Amino acid sequence: MNNLNDLKGKVCVITGGGGVIGSSLAAGLAEAGIVTVILDINEVAAVKVAEMVSAETGTASYGIKADVLNKASLEAVAEEIREKAGQIDLLINGAGGNSPKATTALEEITEEDLENLENSFFGLELEGFQRVFDLNFTGTLLPTMVFSREMVKRQKGVILNISSMNAYKPLTKIPAYSAAKASINNFTEWLAVHFAKAGVRVNAIAPGFFLTNQNRFLLTEETSGELTPRGKKIIANTPMGTFGEPEDITGTALFLLSDMSHFITGICIPVDGGYSAFGGV
């Protein structure tokens, strides 16, 4: 098998599908003939993406509101999906993101900061930290519990989690996001073993640095659009010298979802422009 023909007509649920990466994935999958179900807490965004995907590719797409932190809500959505699109064959856990409330102002504590630690780790509020961790990790756990049950019963299906380079090299300022993405990598491996003999594969993609709605406040200046010092540092440590484009993830996703990777489970593939290979000098 060296093509994507096995994907045509399959139904893929994409959580966080109204976002930059989710919507790009939906379009790429639809071009391969995959029926996409766009789930997002923002119903307007979900419906808009689905309409765009259908219009541009001619492949059916459905936009549905869903709360990835509410299991009962997801179970109701699963029933709606079965009625509208049919059985669920594939799941992409793309819901996630960061927040200023879980971000430290300081990259590290220096001697001059010792008299005022509120801009450091010690100033983080548990509510903000918990929200970001839950959105990324629990927001992967619960959809998997709900949408993969039928896959396991049929003994066929693929789950693809969206991790991050932060899972390997935690970035300064964003402890909650880094911890959650590291948890996703571990969960991916654990679930891959748990589901292996049930015929369901579980893998992950770790994007490098992409400009999204969640991280734009850290990487670009709001008024000028120029890179922040942090953004410049990232580009300097990415050998290809640029941020990734959302479309750069699609090829890897299609490979992992298709039968071309039928003997691959429990891995996480970086899509990062060489960031993970660079030692900084």
N, C-alpha and C positions, 0 to 999 in steps of 0.2 A: 504494500500500500504506500504510494508516494504522491498522493493527491488529497484534496479535501472533499472528495465526493461523498464520503460517509457522513459529512455534517449537514448535507442538504435536507431541509425539512425538519431537522431537530429543533427542539424548543430550549432556549437558554434564558434563564433568569439572571438579570444583572442588578444587584443591589447598588445603590448610589448611582444609578444609571443616568440621573439628570445632571451629573457633574461633568467636568471637562474630560477626564479620562474615561468615565463610564459611557458617555455619549459617543466618544470616538470609537470605543470598543464595539458598541452596538452597531454603528455604521459598518465597521469592518467585518463583523460577523454576518450581518445581513447581506453583504456583497457575496459571501460564500454560501448564501441560501439558508442561513440559520434564522428561524423565527425568534425574535427577541422580545422579552418581557422586561420593560424598564420599570424598576421599582425605585421610588425616592420619597422622602418625607415631604418634599415639595411636589404636590400633585401637578401643578401647572408645568413645572420643568419636565416631569416624567412624560406627560402627554405631549408636550412640545417636541421632545426628542423622538418619541415614537412616531409622531406624524412626519417629522423630518426624515427619519430612517425609511419609513414606508414609501414616501414620495420619491426619495432619491434612489432607492434600490429596487423597488417593486416587491420587496419581501415583507410579509406581514410583521407588524410590531405593535405592541400594546403598552400603554403607559398607565401605571397603577400606583396610587399612593400606598406607602407601606412604612411602618415604623420598625426598624430592625432591632429595637430594644424592647419590643412588645410581642411576645410569643403568640398570644391569642390573636393579635392583629395579623401576624404572618400566616397563621393557620387559616384565617378567613381569606386572605389573599391567595393562598395555595388552592383553595377551592375555586375561587374566581378564575385563576389561571387555567385550571383543568377544564372549566366550562368554555373559556374563550379560545385557548390555544391548544389544549390537549395535555398529554403527559409531559412532565419536566424531565429533560434528558441531561441538561448541563446547568451548572450554577457557577456564576462568577461573583464572589464576595468583594464588591468594590466600595461599599459604604465605609466612610472613615473621614479623617481630617484632623486638623489641629485647631487650637484656639489661643488667642492672646491670654486667656485666663489660666492657661496651663504652660505659660512661657515665662522664663525668667528674663529680666532686663540685662543681667550680667551673664557673660559667657563663663567667667570663672571669678572666684573671690580672690582679691589681692589684699595686701596689707592695708591699703587706704580705704577698703570697704568694710573693715572690721567694726567700725563704730555704727554703721547702718547696714544691716543685713537684709532689709526688706526687699531689695531688688534681686536677691539671690534665691537659692533653694528654700530658705527659711521664710520667704514671703509668699510662697505658693499657697493658694487656698485649696483645701481638699476637694471641694465641690468641683472646681475647674479641672483638677487633675483627674478626678474620678470620671467626669463627663467624657473627657478625651479618651481615657483608657477604655471605658465602656463602649463608646461609639466604634472604636477600631477593633477591639477584641470581642466583646460580647456581641457587637453588631456583626461579627463573622460567625460566632458560635451559634446564635439562635437561628439565623436563616439556614445554616447547615443542618441543624436539628430538624427543621420543618421541611425543607425542600429536598433533602437527600433520602428521606425515609422510603419513598417509592422507588428511588434508584436502587437502593439496597435490596428491596423486595424483588425487583426485576433482575437484579445482579448485573446491572449495566448502568454506567453514568460516569461523569467527570465533574470534579469540583476544582475550581481555580481560585485561590486566594490572592488578593493584592497586598503584598508586603511592602517593604521599603528598604533602601540602603541603611536606614537608621537601625534596622534589625541587626546589622553586622557591625556598624560603626556609629554608635549613638552620637548625635550632634549636640553641641552645646545649646542651651536654652530650652530644649523641648524634651524634658524627661518623660512625660506621660506618653507622648506619641512614640518615642523610641522604645519604651518598655512594652507598649501594646504591640508594636510591630514585631519585636523579638518574640513575644508570646505567640503571635500568628505563625511564625516560622516553626516553633516547637509544636504547636497544635497541628500544623500541616503534616509534619512527620508522624506524630502520634496517630492522627486519623488515617493516614495512608496505610499504616500497619493494621489498624483496626478494621479497615474496610477492604483490605487487599483481596482476601479470599471471597468477599461478597461481590467482586467484580466492579467495584467503584474506585477509580483512581483519584488521588488528591495531590495537587501540586500548587506551586505559588510562583508569582513573578515579583521581583524586587525592583521597582523603578528607581532610577537615580533621581536627578533633579529636573522636575517639570514645573513650569509656572501654573499653579492652580489657584482657585479661589481661596483655598485654605492657607497657602503659604506666601501668597503675593505680598502680604504686609511685611514679611520678613526679608524678602529678596529684592523688592523694588521700592523706590521712593514714591509716595502717593501722589505728590504734586508734579514731579518732573518725569516719573517713569524710569529714571536712571537706576542702575543697580546700587543697592546698598553696599556698604563694606562687606557684609556677610555674603551678598550675592556675588560680589567680585571674588571673594575667597573661594566660593564653590566653583566658579568657572575656572579659576586658576588651578584647581585640583581635579578638574575633569579633563583628561587628556584630549578628548575631541573638541574641547573649547567652547561648548555651547550647552544650553538647556535642551532636554529632550522635547520632542513634539509628541503630542498624544498618540498620533498614528504609529509611532515607533514601537508601541507595545503590541499592536495588533498581530503581527506575524508570529511572535512568540506565543500569544494566546491561542491562535488558530492551531499551531503545531501541538500545543499541550492538550487542546480539546479534541483533536482528531485522532484517528487510529494510527497515524504516523508515529505517535508516541505511546503505543499501546502497552509497551513494557517499561514505561517510565512512571514512577509514582514516588511521592515523598521528597521531591526536590524543590528548590527555589532557584529560579534563573534570574540573575541580575540583568537589567536592561538599563545601563548606566553610563554609556559613553566612556568606559574605562576607569570610572572613579574607584571601583573596588580593587583595581589592579595597581593603582598609583600610590607610591609611598611618600609622595610630597617633595621629592628631590629628584 
